[in-house]
Amino acid sequence: MLRVWGAWAVTAGLVQLVVGVARRRMGGQWAMIASGGISTLAGVSFAAQAGGADASLKTLAGYAFLGGVFFLVSALRLGRAA
């Protein structure tokens, strides 16, 4: 499960990074860029953790919460820019 979640997080994170960097001139993209970077790193961490004896799904809760916060910040900043 952690490997699948890790692969998804890396993929989603890289997409966010690319889109955020491409749109940075629009303003309000720092949250998307930060979220993409964190997702990419977290995905690599999840995949690495999956092979260990202490593998746990507990870390996913923090990742999901932080992702929600960054999504909310992005939505609020982009809403103001529009």
TAGI-V458459 format. One record per pair of residues at least 12 apart in sequence whose ideal C-beta (glycine too) atoms are under 10 Angstrom apart, sorted by the first residue. I is the first residue (numbers start at 0). J is the second residue. Records with the same first field share a line. If there is no record, write none. Layout:
BEGIN
I = J ; J
END
This chain:
BEGIN
0 = 45 ; 49 ; 54 ; 56 ; 59
1 = 42 ; 44 ; 45 ; 46 ; 47 ; 48 ; 49 ; 50 ; 51 ; 54 ; 55 ; 56 ; 58 ; 59
2 = 42 ; 45 ; 46 ; 47 ; 48 ; 49 ; 50 ; 54
3 = 45 ; 46 ; 49
4 = 41 ; 42 ; 45 ; 46 ; 49 ; 56 ; 58 ; 59 ; 62 ; 63
5 = 41 ; 42 ; 43 ; 44 ; 45 ; 46 ; 47 ; 48 ; 49
6 = 42 ; 43 ; 45 ; 46
7 = 38 ; 42 ; 45
8 = 37 ; 38 ; 39 ; 40 ; 41 ; 42 ; 43 ; 44 ; 45 ; 46 ; 59 ; 62 ; 66
9 = 38 ; 39 ; 40 ; 41 ; 42 ; 43 ; 44 ; 45 ; 46
10 = 38 ; 39 ; 42
11 = 34 ; 35 ; 38 ; 39 ; 42 ; 66
12 = 34 ; 35 ; 36 ; 37 ; 38 ; 39 ; 40 ; 41 ; 42 ; 43 ; 66
13 = 35 ; 36 ; 38 ; 39 ; 42
14 = 31 ; 35 ; 38 ; 39
15 = 28 ; 30 ; 31 ; 32 ; 33 ; 34 ; 35 ; 36 ; 37 ; 38 ; 39 ; 66 ; 69 ; 73
16 = 31 ; 32 ; 33 ; 34 ; 35 ; 36 ; 38 ; 39
17 = 32 ; 35
18 = 31 ; 32 ; 35
19 = 31 ; 32 ; 33 ; 34 ; 35 ; 36 ; 73
20 = 32 ; 35
22 = 77
25 = 77 ; 80 ; 81
26 = 76 ; 77 ; 79 ; 80
27 = 72 ; 73 ; 74 ; 75 ; 76 ; 77 ; 78 ; 79 ; 80 ; 81
28 = 73 ; 76 ; 77 ; 80
29 = 69 ; 72 ; 73 ; 76
30 = 68 ; 69 ; 70 ; 71 ; 72 ; 73 ; 74 ; 75 ; 76 ; 77
31 = 69 ; 70 ; 72 ; 73 ; 76 ; 77
32 = 69 ; 73
33 = 65 ; 69 ; 72 ; 73
34 = 65 ; 66 ; 68 ; 69 ; 70 ; 72 ; 73
35 = 69
37 = 62 ; 65 ; 66 ; 69
38 = 62 ; 65 ; 66 ; 69
41 = 58 ; 59 ; 61 ; 62 ; 65 ; 66
42 = 62
44 = 58 ; 62
45 = 58 ; 59 ; 62
END
